[in-house]
């Protein structure tokens, strides 16, 4: 049984773009290009799929890379605002309790 590493390699956007372009222009399969570049087949397949979405060729409702980045940013902002509201609510309750003493 083989062990799978819990750490994943990180590739630059430029490397991913070049790998996708190699798949598109070479006429070779994703598996062949992935083997040549030393990346996982499924990883490269995902990059190719995301590149199609970014070019407007993906399925309806698929998020582009820019939309995904914006979604992550907005979710982070919502989480921060929820934490701020929670702190303000606790502070309000604390000061209201202090005022009644």
C-alpha positions in Angstrom: 0.0 0.0 0.0 1.4 3.4 -0.9 1.4 6.4 1.4 0.1 9.7 0.1 1.8 12.8 1.3 -0.3 15.3 3.1 1.7 18.2 1.7 0.8 19.5 -1.7 3.2 21.2 -4.1 2.4 24.8 -5.0 2.9 25.8 -8.5 3.1 29.4 -9.8 0.3 30.8 -12.0 2.8 31.1 -14.8 3.7 27.4 -14.6 0.0 26.4 -14.6 -0.7 28.6 -17.6 2.2 27.1 -19.5 1.2 23.6 -18.6 -2.4 24.2 -19.8 -1.1 25.8 -23.0 1.1 22.8 -23.6 -1.9 20.5 -23.3 -3.9 22.7 -25.7 -1.2 23.1 -28.3 0.6 19.8 -28.3 -2.3 17.5 -29.1 -1.1 15.2 -26.3 -3.3 13.9 -23.5 -3.4 15.5 -20.1 -1.8 12.3 -18.6 1.1 12.5 -21.1 1.8 16.1 -20.3 1.4 15.6 -16.6 3.9 12.8 -16.6 6.4 14.9 -18.6 6.1 17.8 -16.2 6.0 15.7 -13.1 2.6 17.0 -11.9 -0.5 15.0 -10.9 -2.8 14.1 -13.8 -5.9 15.2 -11.8 -4.2 18.5 -10.9 -3.4 19.3 -14.5 -6.9 18.2 -15.5 -8.3 20.7 -13.0 -6.1 23.5 -14.3 -7.3 22.8 -17.9 -10.9 22.8 -16.8 -10.5 26.0 -14.9 -8.8 27.6 -17.9 -11.8 26.7 -20.0 -14.1 28.3 -17.5 -11.9 31.5 -17.4 -12.2 31.6 -21.2 -16.0 31.4 -21.0 -16.1 27.9 -22.3 -17.1 26.2 -19.1 -20.5 24.9 -17.9 -23.2 27.4 -16.9 -22.7 28.7 -13.4 -19.0 27.7 -13.1 -17.0 30.4 -11.3 -14.0 32.0 -13.0 -10.8 32.3 -11.1 -11.4 36.0 -10.5 -14.9 35.2 -9.2 -13.5 32.5 -6.9 -10.9 35.0 -5.5 -13.6 37.6 -4.9 -15.8 35.0 -3.2 -13.0 34.1 -0.8 -12.3 37.8 -0.1 -16.0 38.5 0.6 -16.4 35.4 2.8 -13.3 36.5 4.8 -14.8 40.0 5.2 -18.1 38.6 6.3 -16.4 36.4 8.9 -14.4 39.4 10.2 -17.6 41.5 10.4 -19.4 38.8 12.3 -16.6 38.6 14.8 -16.7 42.4 15.2 -20.5 42.3 15.8 -20.1 39.5 18.4 -17.5 41.5 20.3 -19.6 44.7 20.2 -22.6 42.7 21.4 -20.6 41.3 24.4 -19.3 44.8 25.2 -22.8 46.2 25.1 -24.1 43.5 27.4 -21.1 44.1 29.8 -21.6 47.9 30.0 -25.4 47.5 30.4 -24.7 45.2 33.3 -22.2 47.6 34.8 -24.7 50.5 34.5 -27.3 48.6 36.6 -24.9 48.0 39.5 
